Amino acid sequence: MNIVYVSDQYWPSVSGVPVSMDSFKENFSSMGHTINLLVPDYPEAAEWDKSNNSTNVFRFSSRSVFFNKENRIVRGSEKKKIYAKLNALKPDLIHIHTEFSMAKIVIKYARKNKIPLVLTAHTNWEELINEYVKFIPHKLARFYCRSLLRRVFNKADRIIAPTTLMASRLHSYNISSQIDVIPTGVNVKHFSRLALNGKMSVNYKLDMIADRVRGYKTLMYVGRLGREKNIKFLIDVFHKLTETHNDIKFVIVGGGPSRNELQAYVRHLDLEDLVLFTGFVEREMLKDFYSLAYVFIFGSKVESQGLVILESMTCGTPVVAIGEMGTKALMRRGRGGFMVKDDIDLFIEKVDLLLSDPEVYKSKAAEALQEAEEWRSEIMSERVLTLYEDLLIEKGRFNAIQIYETHSLDSVDNTDYLKCSGS
């Protein structure tokens, strides 16, 4: 199958979108499918692609978004180049991972050429919009988001929501397209402690952090440093815990626009020796940093998925997180850690329990490993592949016999097979 992914966000921009795209690309490529990516260019993109041996990645001129210089969208003037590339690639199906410029351009192309369209709703824009555009009244901003998303999503043949909560949110927008709930999942082989093979990668930044946390129980956050991630809340949690624990440190892994603000807050609380900022960490190095954690803490209330929670669990690290949006879906069973309300005292209580009770910690660590296995990206990729095949059959773009020869027909019953084969 020849699939094209398009997005207004990709590496070196850090978010869950490129993580999700790469995860599916790797799994589908291993199955023999071809995945090409049409994504924005960035000032650092050429260096990134070279150092990461990127393949099948085609970049187009982009511009910064006025309200957030960190994010970019592909320029509308790139339409002819994008169409030319799509003509050359001849996709069987296009999977959109954005709601903005690239979506608008590619939807027109797909409709004109009758190519099936899938769109993944990665971001809870309704809740995030005022983090970026504070000068617009909240109700007006939410109304704008709903209107924009409804227009875009209704042009897709199928929509993928990473959680049932996100699907419910989309249904409330009166979207007519079919919505399927399929999380990204986690690539266990990338993040398992077994992947370390008894030793960690050679990296100056990692060695420095490992040396500074040696002998301490390390709390850890991994992700973008943005206000919407609620990291100040985590710093407050840690500050309170230092009153009763003298053997803990807090490592904040990642970069982002709020780093200077957060570092200033740490200085204000006189925690500079105990709270360590790593800055940006290459994705292939993350498993090594996760291996340093004793407890993973997560305060974001706007996640569509919260993939870092699964990555942490894959390393056998228990999690304490605020149970809203994607986090609520991941931790609904309470396995692998504790999901709490947005209450700092409750949050501190659960982290303290993991720090103080070896038996509880051992139990939650074992649960974390078991839970991660149930969210393997390979399982989720099979579900997305079934969605692709069903859609291609529905649109008359794939012969059922060809599908049978290439993949299993588990998702297609005998009646559908006979109908499609003309029997």
C-alpha positions in Angstrom: 0.0 0.0 0.0 1.2 3.5 -0.9 0.4 6.0 1.9 1.2 9.6 2.2 1.3 11.4 5.6 0.9 15.2 5.7 1.4 17.5 8.6 2.2 21.1 9.5 4.5 19.8 12.3 7.4 17.5 12.2 10.9 17.2 13.6 12.8 19.1 14.8 9.6 20.6 16.3 8.9 18.6 19.4 5.4 17.3 20.1 3.4 14.1 20.0 2.5 14.5 16.3 5.9 13.6 14.9 6.2 10.8 17.5 2.9 9.3 16.4 3.7 9.7 12.7 7.1 8.0 13.0 5.7 5.2 15.1 3.2 4.2 12.5 5.6 4.8 9.7 8.1 2.4 11.2 5.5 -0.3 11.8 3.9 0.0 8.4 7.3 0.0 6.6 8.2 -3.2 8.4 5.0 -4.7 6.9 6.1 -3.8 3.4 4.0 -0.7 2.9 5.4 2.6 1.6 5.0 5.7 3.8 6.0 9.1 2.5 5.8 12.3 4.6 5.0 15.8 3.4 6.0 18.2 6.2 7.3 21.7 6.9 10.8 22.9 6.4 12.6 24.4 9.3 15.9 26.3 9.6 17.4 23.2 11.3 15.6 20.6 9.3 18.4 19.7 6.9 20.8 19.0 9.7 18.1 17.1 11.6 17.3 14.9 8.5 21.0 14.1 7.9 21.8 13.3 11.5 18.7 11.1 11.9 19.0 9.4 8.5 15.5 10.5 7.5 14.0 8.8 4.5 10.9 9.4 2.4 10.5 12.9 4.0 9.7 15.8 1.7 9.8 19.3 3.1 8.1 22.5 2.0 8.7 26.1 2.8 6.9 27.2 6.0 6.4 30.3 8.2 6.2 30.9 11.9 2.7 31.3 13.5 2.4 34.9 14.7 1.3 33.9 18.2 3.9 31.2 18.7 7.2 31.5 16.9 8.1 27.9 17.9 5.3 26.5 15.6 5.2 26.8 11.8 2.7 26.1 9.0 3.4 25.3 5.4 3.0 28.3 3.1 0.0 28.3 0.8 2.3 29.3 -2.0 3.7 25.8 -1.9 0.5 24.3 -3.3 1.9 23.6 -6.8 5.0 21.9 -5.4 2.9 19.8 -3.0 0.5 18.8 -5.9 3.5 17.9 -8.1 4.9 15.7 -5.3 1.6 14.0 -4.8 1.3 13.4 -8.6 4.7 11.7 -8.5 4.0 9.6 -5.4 0.5 8.4 -6.6 -0.8 7.6 -3.1 -3.5 5.0 -2.5 -4.5 6.9 0.6 -3.6 10.2 2.3 -3.5 10.4 6.1 -3.6 14.0 7.4 -2.1 14.9 10.8 -3.0 18.6 10.9 -6.0 20.8 10.8 -4.3 23.8 9.2 -2.5 24.8 6.0 -1.4 21.4 4.8 -4.9 20.0 5.5 -6.5 22.7 3.4 -4.1 22.1 0.5 -4.2 18.3 0.5 -7.9 17.9 1.0 -8.6 19.8 -2.2 -6.1 17.5 -4.1 -7.6 14.3 -2.6 -11.1 15.3 -3.4 -10.2 16.2 -7.0 -8.4 12.9 -7.5 -10.8 10.8 -5.5 -8.2 9.6 -3.0 -9.4 8.4 0.3 -8.7 10.7 3.3 -8.0 9.8 6.9 -7.4 12.5 9.5 -6.1 12.0 13.1 -7.2 14.5 15.7 -4.0 14.9 17.7 -4.6 18.0 19.6 -7.4 19.3 21.9 -7.4 22.7 20.4 -10.5 23.9 22.2 -8.7 23.7 25.5 -5.3 24.9 24.2 -6.3 27.9 22.1 -6.2 30.4 25.0 -2.7 29.2 26.0 -1.6 30.6 22.6 -4.0 33.4 21.8 -4.8 35.1 25.2 -6.2 38.3 23.7 -9.3 36.5 22.3 -12.2 35.9 24.9 -12.3 32.2 25.8 -15.8 31.6 24.6 -15.1 33.2 21.2 -11.8 31.3 20.9 -13.6 28.0 21.6 -16.3 28.8 19.1 -13.7 29.5 16.5 -12.0 26.2 17.2 -15.2 24.2 17.0 -16.1 25.9 13.7 -12.7 25.3 12.1 -12.4 21.7 13.2 -15.9 20.9 12.1 -15.2 22.2 8.6 -12.0 20.3 8.3 -13.0 17.0 9.8 -16.2 16.8 7.9 -14.1 16.6 4.7 -12.3 13.5 5.8 -13.6 10.0 5.0 -12.5 8.6 8.4 -11.3 10.3 11.6 -9.0 8.7 14.2 -9.3 9.9 17.7 -6.6 8.7 20.2 -9.1 8.3 23.1 -12.8 7.9 23.7 -12.8 11.2 25.4 -11.4 12.9 22.3 -14.0 11.1 20.2 -16.7 12.4 22.5 -15.4 15.9 22.1 -15.4 15.5 18.3 -19.0 14.1 18.3 -20.1 17.2 20.2 -18.9 19.3 17.2 -21.6 17.6 15.1 -19.0 15.9 12.8 -20.6 13.6 10.3 -17.5 11.6 9.4 -17.0 8.2 11.0 -14.7 8.5 14.1 -12.6 5.5 15.1 -10.7 5.4 18.5 -7.2 4.2 18.0 -4.3 5.3 20.2 -0.8 5.7 18.9 0.6 3.2 21.5 4.2 2.8 22.4 7.1 1.1 20.7 8.1 -1.2 23.6 11.4 -2.2 22.0 12.5 1.4 21.9 11.8 2.2 25.6 12.1 -1.0 27.5 14.9 -1.2 30.0 15.9 -4.4 28.2 16.7 -2.2 25.2 19.6 -0.8 27.2 21.3 -4.3 27.1 22.8 -3.6 30.5 24.4 -0.3 29.6 23.4 3.2 28.6 24.4 5.3 25.6 27.5 7.4 25.8 26.2 11.0 26.1 27.7 13.9 28.0 24.4 15.4 29.0 23.1 12.0 30.2 26.4 11.3 32.1 26.2 14.6 33.8 22.5 14.1 34.9 23.2 10.5 36.0 26.1 11.6 38.1 24.0 14.3 39.8 21.1 12.0 40.7 23.2 9.1 41.8 22.0 7.9 45.2 18.7 9.8 44.9 15.2 8.7 44.1 14.5 10.7 40.9 11.2 12.2 40.0 11.0 12.9 36.3 8.9 14.8 33.7 9.5 14.3 30.0 8.0 16.6 27.3 7.6 20.0 25.9 8.2 22.9 28.3 5.0 24.9 27.7 2.6 26.5 30.1 -0.2 24.1 29.0 1.9 21.2 30.5 1.3 22.5 34.0 5.0 22.0 35.1 4.9 24.6 37.8 2.4 22.4 39.5 5.0 19.6 39.4 7.7 21.8 40.8 5.3 22.8 43.7 4.7 19.1 44.3 8.4 18.4 44.5 9.1 21.5 46.7 6.6 20.2 49.2 8.0 16.7 49.2 11.5 18.0 50.0 10.2 18.9 53.4 9.9 15.2 54.3 12.3 13.5 51.8 16.0 14.4 51.7 16.8 11.7 49.1 14.9 13.0 46.0 15.7 15.1 43.0 13.5 16.2 40.1 14.7 15.9 36.5 12.8 17.9 33.8 13.6 16.5 30.3 12.9 18.5 27.3 12.9 22.0 25.9 10.3 24.7 25.1 9.2 28.3 25.4 8.7 28.1 29.2 12.1 26.9 30.2 13.5 30.3 31.3 10.3 31.0 33.3 10.5 27.6 35.0 14.2 27.9 35.8 13.5 31.3 37.4 10.7 29.7 39.5 13.1 27.0 40.6 15.6 29.7 41.7 12.9 31.5 43.5 12.2 28.4 45.5 15.9 27.8 46.1 15.8 24.4 44.4 18.6 24.8 41.9 20.6 21.9 43.3 17.6 19.6 43.3 15.7 20.4 40.1 17.7 19.6 36.9 16.8 20.8 33.4 18.3 18.7 30.6 17.1 20.8 27.6 16.2 19.1 24.4 17.1 15.4 24.3 17.2 13.3 21.1 14.4 10.8 20.9 16.8 7.8 20.6 18.3 8.9 23.9 15.0 9.1 25.9 15.1 5.5 27.0 18.3 6.2 28.8 16.9 9.2 30.6 13.7 7.3 31.5 15.9 4.6 33.1 17.1 7.2 35.7 13.5 7.8 37.0 12.1 6.3 40.1 8.7 8.0 39.7 7.3 9.7 36.6 5.1 12.7 37.4 2.7 14.4 34.9 0.5 17.4 35.5 -0.9 18.2 32.0 -4.7 18.5 31.8 -5.0 18.9 28.0 -3.3 15.9 26.5 -5.0 14.1 23.7 -2.9 11.0 24.5 0.0 11.5 26.9 2.4 9.1 25.2 5.2 9.9 27.7 3.1 8.1 30.3 3.2 4.9 28.3 6.9 5.4 27.5 7.6 5.6 31.2 5.6 2.6 32.1 7.5 0.6 29.4 10.6 1.2 31.5 8.7 -0.1 34.6 8.5 3.3 36.2 5.3 4.0 38.1 3.3 7.2 37.2 1.4 9.8 39.2 -0.7 12.0 37.0 -3.7 14.3 36.9 -6.5 12.4 35.5 -7.9 14.5 32.7 -8.3 14.1 28.9 -5.8 11.6 27.4 -4.3 10.8 30.8 -7.7 9.7 32.0 -8.0 7.3 29.2 -4.5 5.8 29.7 -4.8 5.4 33.4 -8.5 4.7 33.8 -7.8 1.3 35.4 -5.4 2.7 38.0 -2.7 0.3 36.9 1.0 1.2 36.8 0.6 4.2 39.1 -2.0 6.6 40.5 -4.4 8.9 38.7 -5.6 11.8 40.9 -7.8 14.8 40.6 -6.3 18.3 40.1 -5.4 18.5 43.8 -1.9 19.1 44.9 -2.3 17.4 48.3 -3.7 14.2 46.7 -0.9 14.3 44.1 1.7 14.6 46.9 0.1 11.9 48.9 0.5 9.4 46.0 4.0 10.3 45.1 4.9 10.1 48.8 3.4 6.6 49.0 5.6 5.4 46.1 8.7 6.9 47.7 8.0 5.5 51.1 6.4 2.1 50.6 8.7 -0.5 48.8 5.9 -3.0 48.4 3.5 -0.6 46.8 6.3 0.6 44.6 7.1 -2.9 43.5 3.5 -3.7 42.7 2.9 -0.5 40.7 6.2 -1.0 38.8 5.1 -4.5 37.8 1.7 -3.2 36.7 3.4 -0.5 34.6 5.2 -3.1 32.5 2.0 -5.1 32.1 0.0 -2.1 31.1 2.5 -0.9 28.6 2.3 -4.3 26.8 -1.4 -3.8 26.2 -0.6 -0.4 24.4 2.0 -1.7 22.0 2.2 0.4 18.9 2.2 -2.8 16.7 -1.3 -3.6 18.0 -2.5 -0.1 17.2 -0.9 -0.2 13.7 -2.8 -3.3 12.9 -6.0 -1.5 13.8 -5.1 1.5 11.6 -4.2 -0.9 8.8 -7.6 -2.5 9.0 -9.2 0.9 8.9 -7.2 1.8 5.7 -8.2 -1.5 4.0 -11.9 -1.1 4.9 -11.8 2.4 3.5 -10.1 1.4 0.3 -12.6 -1.3 -0.3 -15.4 1.0 0.4 -14.1 3.5 -2.1 -13.4 0.9 -4.7 -9.7 1.6 -4.6 -8.5 -1.9 -3.6 -9.4 -5.3 -5.0 -10.3 -7.7 -2.1 -8.2 -10.5 -3.6 -5.1 -8.2 -3.6 -5.7 -7.4 0.1 -6.1 -11.1 0.8 -2.8 -11.9 -0.9 -0.9 -9.1 0.9 -2.6 -9.1 4.3 -5.1 -11.2 6.3 -8.8 -10.6 5.7 -9.7 -10.8 9.4 -11.5 -7.5 9.1 -13.5 -8.4 6.0 -16.3 -11.0 6.4 -17.2 -13.5 3.7 -20.2 -11.5 2.5 -18.0 -8.4 1.9 -15.4 -10.6 0.1 -18.0 -12.1 -2.3 -19.5 -8.7 -2.9 -16.1 -7.1 -3.7 -14.9 -10.0 -5.8 -18.0 -10.0 -8.0 -19.2 -13.5 -7.0 
